[in-house]
Every structure is written in C-alpha cells, then in structure tokens.
Amino acid sequence: MRRLYILLIALIISGFIGCQRSGLDETKGHLIIIGGGKPPPSAIQNFVELAGGLKAEIAVIPMASSDPRKSGKSLEEEFLELGVGKAESFHIQNCLQANADSVLERLSKASGIYFGGGDQSRLTDIFCDTRCMELFHRMYKNGAVIGGNSAGAAIMSDVMITGEGNWKVLKADSVVTTHGFGFITRAVIDQHFVARNRFNRLLAVSIQKKKMGIGIDENTAIWVKPGRQVEVLGEGTVLIIDPAKADFTVEPHRHLLGVKGLRLSVLHAGDRFTLE
C-alpha cells in the first residue's frame, strides 16, 4: 500500500496521469494525422521529408491492427519504396515491453514514428503510463515527426474517442472516451469522418468536453506544425467544431447536451487554422 501511495505521488509530481501530457506548447515536432483510407501522397511525402528524407529512420507501430505482423511489413515496404534510409516495425505486445530498455534504445534512434490503423484502444492499452509514452513525447517535443492513420489518428488527442457508445443522441456520456496519447490537448480528433457519418459523436464530445472537434475524412490529413498552426492536406474535407465562444448547457433530467454560439468550418486542402 505504501509503495502504491509513493508511486501515485510521483505520477502527480511528474504531471503524467493516464496518457495525457501537458506543456507541449513549445514543441519543435510535427504531426501528420490521416483520417483513414489511402493516405494522401502529400501527407506521406511531408512525413518522410520531415523525418529526414533519404536519411529518415521510421519506426512503424502497427499494434492497432488485428494482424500487426502483416500490417507492419506492408508499411515498412511502403516507406522503403519512398527511399527512406530505414523503416522498422516494432511489435510491442504489452506495457512490460513498452518499458524495456532495449525497446526504448531502438525507438530513440527514429526520426519519425508512424502509427497504423485498426483499433485505437489496442495502442492505449499497451502504451499508457509507460516509458515509451514518455519517449514519444520527448521525441516530438525535440523535433521528431509523429504520423498516424485511422486509429493512429484517433490516439493523437488527449481525449480519445474509443468507438463505443451511442451517437444517435446528444446526451452527456453517450460517447465513450478515454485518455489518448495527448500530442494535442486543445482538440478532439475523429477519423473516417464524412464517410462514416460521425458528426453526431464528435459534436457530443466537443460539447461535453468543451474542446475543439476536428473531423478528418478519408484520404485527407492535417499537418500540425510548431506553434499549433495546422494545414489541411489531401482529397477530402476537415470539419472544425469551434466552441471557443459558445455557451453550454446540460438538461438536468434527460442529460441532453445543449450549446449556443458554436462555430462550424469545413476546410479543404491548403486551408489553415490554429489550435486554440
């Protein structure tokens, strides 16, 4: 019991509870967040160039997939075909491996980290509260590029939509969320947005959490640059739910969510916005 108490105090002091990390306002790194489907060539090209081009060393994290060996191999081959110096899959099965010195040493050599698609909860189950998570954030803050597609997009925000819940209603707690990786703290990311009719669930989460909602459609991406500047890439649309000047209510008996003054924007390739 005493050891558990000491560990809890240490986590509070370090500011690291769950997967959320704070204090990334001065990060030097970049995020390439892809909404699913086939990644836009411009997104992958930017990811590779930011990682170092021909000298890039890409760490592929495929454990969201139901078949991570196959998915990891496929992503390795795609990056190698683009001419990167090295692409290596990391098959980290549990939190013990995510704390291992040997894994951390190999990961720390990467200039880019790419999370593949599948079920985002598989990634949070493995990496939350681990030394790997701390390393990801340290690398991002120091200038590495972090990319992800589909599930690899969902993990990017500190509030992560799990895919469970009921988004046919706008009620408090109707959409299940958990701690994501926390590279973005001012917004919630949703993926496959238009293709899978996910407006209701992102709207519910955005209202309840009082955070910006970013819905990224398939074959589309956002590029989050240092200074929280964001550019849209790809073929489709990105929908922004901006609650900055909104007034929120929750109906007390049925827990219905309400809001006045919400702003919506639909953006395309080349459009820019700021994470505020």
C-alpha angles and dihedrals in degrees: 000000000000091000090051090051092051091048092051092050090049091052092050091049092049091049092232115127120152110335098315121115127183136195097059096129092110097046119145094202134095134227124213106193116186122196098216139273118065111352113243111253090233091057095050092043091053091046092053094044092049089050091055107277111235090006094050119128109202123198109204116206107193102163095113087072123090086228104035094170092058094040093047093049091050093050091047090054093048092054093044090052087057089059102252117160095239139359120185131177118224113208100196108171105184145000092273090062089043087061097045119120092222092056093046092050092053094044093049090065093062122103092195134031120201125192116202130214133272127082113354093204089068088063096047091047090057103038110031114111093009137122088244089062091051089049093051090054094044091050092047092049091049096051112281121137118238119199135180141171127210104326086017087060096047092058094057098085127066090236105056125193106223098198093248126111141052116295096172087090135047098230133137112269092006090126118056114230135173138175113301125194092281102224084136117042102168098060146033118235124217125180139202079032109165095021092059100033096243099156095107096053095047090046091052093049093044092052095044096044094037090227134129112268119218116192112190119193127215119285087021134101144180124225112212109201131191110286091039093275112151132199127192118231133185141027106308141048139284117208119207122202105196115192096170095117099025131119115224132207137177117204102233101220104040096022092233114171119234134184139175127197098023115160124217127195130181112204136189137195111313095022117123138202140167129245100237 
